[in-house]
Amino acid sequence: MDASELVEAAKKVLDGNWTGKFTIPSATLYPHQWSWDSCFIAIGNSYFDPDRSMKELEYLFDAQWKNGMIPHIVFNEKEKTYFPTAEYYEITRSPNAPQHIGTSGMTQPPVHALACFYIHHNSKDQTKMLPNAVQYCCNSEIDCNSLSRISGRLFGCC
């Protein structure tokens, strides 16, 4: 298998695992969104579909806790076969937990900024990720684009 065949095979897997909101690592084994996986999936997608990369991270960051934690797992409400379930984590005990979606109560190593960098780097439209996104995002008078909001949230200013 040459490099172009490998790329096409990888694209096929990513396309097949896309839910319309995020990419699942495996339909049967891992049917939810995992923070770590989503970042590397977004990096891969950034080479051929930066908009999907942004959607991947936007969905993940929509589940960010009030204290800034990005959860390890964002649960797919349609999937009930995975254990532990969202209820297992008892996140409702924390005032910081999101109210609109189930997540785990733990996090993973922070690779989100790296994913944002690659999306910016590989995007044809460089305004998709402003180089000084944090500065723009932290200014409440500016309506930031998706990745600017994400970058700002990484640094706790949005």
C-alpha positions in Angstrom: 0.0 0.0 0.0 1.5 3.3 -1.0 1.1 6.6 0.9 -1.9 7.9 -1.2 -3.7 4.6 -0.7 -3.1 4.8 3.0 -4.4 8.3 3.2 -7.6 7.3 1.3 -8.1 4.3 3.6 -7.7 6.6 6.7 -10.2 9.0 5.2 -12.7 6.2 4.6 -12.4 5.1 8.3 -12.9 8.7 9.5 -15.8 9.3 7.2 -17.4 6.0 8.2 -17.1 6.9 11.9 -18.4 10.5 11.6 -21.8 11.0 13.4 -22.5 14.4 12.0 -21.3 16.0 15.3 -18.1 14.1 16.2 -16.1 11.0 15.1 -16.4 7.8 17.2 -13.2 5.7 17.5 -15.2 2.5 17.1 -18.9 1.9 16.7 -19.0 -1.2 18.9 -16.1 -0.7 21.4 -16.0 3.1 21.8 -19.3 4.7 20.7 -18.8 8.1 22.4 -16.5 11.1 21.9 -13.1 10.8 23.6 -11.2 14.0 24.2 -7.8 12.7 23.3 -9.0 10.8 20.2 -11.0 13.8 19.0 -7.9 16.0 19.0 -5.9 13.6 16.9 -8.9 12.9 14.6 -9.2 16.7 14.2 -5.6 16.9 13.3 -6.0 14.2 10.7 -9.1 15.8 9.3 -7.5 19.2 9.1 -5.5 18.0 6.1 -8.6 17.5 4.0 -11.6 18.9 5.9 -10.8 21.7 8.3 -14.5 22.5 8.8 -15.1 19.0 10.1 -12.1 19.4 12.4 -13.6 22.5 13.8 -17.0 20.8 14.3 -15.2 17.9 16.1 -13.6 20.3 18.6 -16.7 22.5 18.9 -18.8 19.6 20.1 -16.1 18.6 22.6 -15.8 22.1 23.9 -19.6 22.4 24.2 -19.2 19.8 27.0 -16.5 21.7 28.8 -17.1 22.2 32.5 -17.5 25.6 34.1 -14.1 25.2 35.8 -12.5 24.7 32.5 -12.1 20.9 32.5 -12.5 19.3 29.2 -14.0 15.8 29.9 -12.3 12.6 29.0 -15.7 11.3 27.5 -18.6 13.1 26.0 -21.4 10.5 26.0 -23.5 9.9 22.9 -27.0 9.9 24.3 -28.2 7.4 21.6 -25.7 4.8 22.8 -26.5 2.8 25.9 -24.2 -0.2 25.6 -21.0 1.2 27.0 -19.9 0.9 30.6 -19.3 3.0 32.6 -22.3 5.2 31.6 -22.6 8.9 32.2 -24.6 8.2 35.4 -21.7 6.2 36.8 -19.6 9.4 37.1 -22.3 11.2 39.1 -21.3 14.5 37.6 -24.5 16.2 38.8 -22.8 16.3 42.2 -20.5 19.0 40.9 -21.7 22.6 40.3 -19.1 22.8 37.5 -20.6 19.9 35.4 -22.5 20.7 32.2 -26.2 20.4 32.5 -27.1 19.6 28.9 -24.9 16.5 28.2 -23.4 13.6 30.0 -19.6 13.5 30.5 -17.1 11.6 32.5 -15.8 13.3 35.6 -12.1 13.1 34.6 -9.9 14.5 31.9 -7.0 13.5 29.7 -3.6 15.2 28.8 -4.2 18.6 27.1 -3.6 18.2 23.3 -6.3 20.6 22.3 -4.1 23.5 21.6 -2.0 21.3 19.3 -5.2 20.3 17.4 -6.2 24.0 17.1 -2.7 24.8 15.7 -3.0 22.1 13.0 -6.5 23.2 12.0 -5.2 26.8 11.6 -2.0 25.6 9.8 -3.9 23.4 7.3 -6.8 25.7 6.7 -6.9 27.5 3.3 -8.9 30.3 5.1 -6.4 31.4 7.7 -9.2 33.5 9.4 -10.7 30.2 10.7 -8.1 30.3 13.4 -6.7 33.7 14.2 -3.0 33.7 15.3 -3.9 35.9 18.2 -7.2 34.1 18.9 -6.9 34.4 22.7 -6.6 38.2 22.5 -9.6 38.4 20.2 -11.7 36.0 22.1 -11.1 37.6 25.5 -12.4 40.9 24.1 -16.1 40.5 24.6 -16.9 43.1 21.9 -15.5 40.9 19.1 -17.7 38.1 17.7 -15.1 35.3 17.4 -15.2 32.5 14.9 -15.5 28.9 16.2 -11.8 28.2 16.7 -11.2 31.5 18.3 -13.8 30.7 20.9 -12.2 27.3 21.5 -8.7 28.8 21.8 -10.0 31.4 24.2 -11.7 28.7 26.3 -8.4 26.8 26.5 -6.9 29.8 28.2 -9.9 30.4 30.4 -11.0 33.8 29.1 -14.3 33.0 27.4 
